[in-house]
Amino acid sequence: MGSLVGGASSIGTAWFTHRAQSKQELLNSDLRRREQIYTEFIVECSRLLIDALDNPLNDPAALLQVYALQNRIRLSSSKEVVLVTE
């Protein structure tokens, strides 16, 4: 009986540990993905800002990438982050 309880507790501990690690990996992956989107958004907005200092906006399609990134941010971010990007 002791072996059964010991074995079951080892299996239970391993299962809980694996579940916690998987959850942490998922959170880390999501964080990296959001950071990548934010980085792309900042880079693109910076590029357009520098370009706007020298050139008028002749082609509104140049803003397409910024709007696409903003929508990707809306899909994966909290309401507070979305409000800041508007």
Backbone as CSV, one residue per row, in Angstrom:
resi,resn,N_x,N_y,N_z,CA_x,CA_y,CA_z,C_x,C_y,C_z
1,MET,0.824,-1.194,0.000,0.000,0.000,0.000,0.870,1.261,0.000
2,GLY,1.970,1.221,0.756,2.879,2.364,0.811,3.501,2.665,-0.546
3,SER,3.840,1.610,-1.272,4.412,1.791,-2.610,3.411,2.441,-3.550
4,LEU,2.170,2.060,-3.419,1.117,2.614,-4.264,0.927,4.108,-3.986
5,VAL,0.889,4.465,-2.724,0.739,5.875,-2.345,1.964,6.670,-2.775
6,GLY,3.137,6.136,-2.564,4.378,6.817,-2.967,4.449,7.004,-4.473
7,GLY,4.084,5.961,-5.200,4.095,6.047,-6.661,3.075,7.043,-7.171
8,ALA,1.884,7.045,-6.575,0.835,7.977,-6.999,1.231,9.420,-6.697
9,SER,1.869,9.633,-5.552,2.281,10.999,-5.232,3.390,11.473,-6.173
10,SER,4.287,10.580,-6.561,5.338,10.952,-7.522,4.743,11.310,-8.875
11,ILE,3.785,10.519,-9.312,3.130,10.799,-10.595,2.358,12.109,-10.516
12,GLY,1.654,12.324,-9.416,0.902,13.572,-9.245,1.813,14.788,-9.225
13,THR,2.924,14.677,-8.530,3.884,15.788,-8.473,4.455,16.072,-9.861
14,ALA,4.815,15.035,-10.575,5.358,15.215,-11.924,4.323,15.857,-12.842
15,TRP,3.079,15.448,-12.724,2.022,16.010,-13.567,1.815,17.490,-13.264
16,PHE,1.747,17.850,-11.969,1.570,19.257,-11.600,2.764,20.103,-12.047
17,THR,3.963,19.571,-11.896,5.167,20.292,-12.324,5.157,20.522,-13.826
18,HIS,4.833,19.486,-14.578,4.781,19.603,-16.039,3.716,20.618,-16.464
19,ARG,2.582,20.568,-15.799,1.501,21.503,-16.130,1.919,22.949,-15.845
20,ALA,2.568,23.177,-14.724,3.031,24.522,-14.380,4.086,25.004,-15.378
21,GLN,5.003,24.128,-15.762,6.031,24.503,-16.733,5.410,24.809,-18.091
22,SER,4.444,24.015,-18.508,3.786,24.259,-19.792,3.057,25.595,-19.784
23,LYS,2.395,25.895,-18.683,1.692,27.168,-18.570,2.678,28.333,-18.623
24,GLN,3.811,28.199,-17.953,4.825,29.253,-17.955,5.410,29.431,-19.354
25,GLU,5.665,28.336,-20.050,6.181,28.418,-21.416,5.191,29.114,-22.334
26,LEU,3.918,28.833,-22.166,2.880,29.478,-22.969,2.845,30.980,-22.697
27,LEU,2.923,31.358,-21.436,2.936,32.778,-21.074,4.171,33.479,-21.639
28,ASN,5.330,32.828,-21.546,6.557,33.412,-22.085,6.480,33.566,-23.600
29,SER,5.928,32.575,-24.262,5.773,32.636,-25.715,4.852,33.788,-26.114
30,ASP,3.748,33.937,-25.389,2.810,35.027,-25.662,3.472,36.381,-25.427
31,LEU,4.247,36.484,-24.368,4.956,37.731,-24.070,5.946,38.072,-25.179
32,ARG,6.716,37.100,-25.641,7.676,37.340,-26.728,6.972,37.774,-28.009
33,ARG,5.824,37.147,-28.294,5.064,37.493,-29.502,4.563,38.933,-29.424
34,ARG,4.026,39.324,-28.275,3.544,40.700,-28.122,4.689,41.699,-28.176
35,GLU,5.815,41.376,-27.565,6.968,42.268,-27.623,7.438,42.464,-29.063
36,GLN,7.398,41.402,-29.857,7.798,41.495,-31.263,6.855,42.423,-32.029
37,ILE,5.559,42.309,-31.787,4.590,43.181,-32.459,4.814,44.632,-32.052
38,TYR,5.030,44.876,-30.744,5.267,46.244,-30.271,6.528,46.819,-30.908
39,THR,7.559,45.988,-31.011,8.812,46.440,-31.626,8.591,46.820,-33.085
40,GLU,7.885,45.977,-33.820,7.602,46.277,-35.225,6.803,47.571,-35.351
41,PHE,5.836,47.772,-34.462,5.013,48.983,-34.483,5.867,50.225,-34.235
42,ILE,6.730,50.172,-33.240,7.591,51.316,-32.921,8.548,51.615,-34.062
43,VAL,9.142,50.590,-34.633,10.076,50.785,-35.746,9.374,51.412,-36.947
44,GLU,8.205,50.890,-37.283,7.473,51.412,-38.450,7.015,52.850,-38.216
45,CYS,6.507,53.137,-37.027,6.076,54.517,-36.738,7.258,55.477,-36.749
46,SER,8.391,55.038,-36.229,9.595,55.878,-36.243,10.054,56.157,-37.671
47,ARG,10.017,55.119,-38.494,10.415,55.286,-39.898,9.496,56.282,-40.599
48,LEU,8.201,56.173,-40.364,7.255,57.087,-40.999,7.397,58.506,-40.467
49,LEU,7.703,58.639,-39.194,7.894,59.970,-38.624,9.094,60.662,-39.256
50,ILE,10.187,59.967,-39.369,11.386,60.543,-40.001,11.094,60.886,-41.459
51,ASP,10.392,60.017,-42.151,10.036,60.264,-43.545,9.124,61.489,-43.662
52,ALA,8.226,61.665,-42.696,7.290,62.793,-42.736,7.985,64.133,-42.526
53,LEU,9.141,64.125,-41.910,9.870,65.383,-41.711,10.356,65.965,-43.033
54,ASP,10.618,65.109,-44.002,11.142,65.557,-45.288,10.133,65.516,-46.424
55,ASN,9.115,64.655,-46.320,8.213,64.435,-47.441,6.751,64.528,-46.999
56,PRO,5.898,65.108,-47.852,4.462,65.072,-47.544,3.934,63.656,-47.797
57,LEU,2.794,63.371,-47.227,2.193,62.055,-47.420,1.456,62.041,-48.756
58,ASN,2.138,61.573,-49.783,1.547,61.495,-51.112,0.776,60.193,-51.311
59,ASP,1.187,59.173,-50.589,0.590,57.852,-50.770,0.083,57.339,-49.428
60,PRO,-1.227,57.440,-49.170,-1.764,56.961,-47.896,-1.528,55.464,-47.660
61,ALA,-1.258,54.723,-48.698,-0.977,53.291,-48.542,0.302,53.062,-47.738
62,ALA,1.121,54.103,-47.595,2.340,53.987,-46.790,1.995,53.730,-45.320
63,LEU,0.788,54.084,-44.916,0.356,53.881,-43.531,-0.246,52.497,-43.300
64,LEU,-0.378,51.732,-44.347,-1.017,50.428,-44.260,-0.348,49.515,-43.234
65,GLN,0.976,49.481,-43.233,1.704,48.608,-42.303,1.438,49.009,-40.851
66,VAL,1.350,50.306,-40.577,1.080,50.769,-39.215,-0.315,50.332,-38.776
67,TYR,-1.293,50.493,-39.653,-2.657,50.065,-39.314,-2.727,48.557,-39.118
68,ALA,-2.004,47.807,-39.911,-1.981,46.352,-39.763,-1.369,45.963,-38.418
69,LEU,-0.277,46.608,-38.054,0.348,46.316,-36.767,-0.548,46.734,-35.604
70,GLN,-1.210,47.861,-35.754,-2.117,48.322,-34.706,-3.254,47.311,-34.490
71,ASN,-3.761,46.755,-35.564,-4.818,45.760,-35.438,-4.312,44.457,-34.818
72,ARG,-3.067,44.088,-35.123,-2.481,42.913,-34.478,-2.323,43.153,-32.980
73,ILE,-1.962,44.388,-32.606,-1.856,44.734,-31.189,-3.225,44.636,-30.528
74,ARG,-4.249,45.120,-31.196,-5.607,45.044,-30.649,-6.043,43.607,-30.392
75,LEU,-5.625,42.693,-31.249,-6.024,41.296,-31.104,-5.386,40.614,-29.891
76,SER,-4.173,41.042,-29.539,-3.440,40.288,-28.522,-3.174,41.047,-27.234
77,SER,-3.632,42.278,-27.120,-3.269,43.084,-25.963,-4.468,43.435,-25.098
78,SER,-4.156,43.934,-23.927,-5.205,44.357,-23.006,-5.844,45.653,-23.483
79,LYS,-6.982,45.990,-22.886,-7.690,47.211,-23.250,-6.829,48.456,-23.013
80,GLU,-6.039,48.448,-21.937,-5.191,49.593,-21.620,-4.135,49.835,-22.713
81,VAL,-3.553,48.778,-23.208,-2.536,48.903,-24.272,-3.193,49.393,-25.551
82,VAL,-4.362,48.887,-25.867,-5.064,49.300,-27.079,-5.386,50.791,-27.013
83,LEU,-5.798,51.281,-25.868,-6.121,52.709,-25.738,-4.891,53.575,-25.967
84,VAL,-3.728,53.135,-25.567,-2.493,53.902,-25.749,-2.122,53.984,-27.226
85,THR,-2.408,52.948,-28.004,-2.008,52.933,-29.410,-2.978,53.683,-30.307
86,GLU,-4.083,54.144,-29.766,-5.060,54.853,-30.617,-4.740,56.312,-30.734
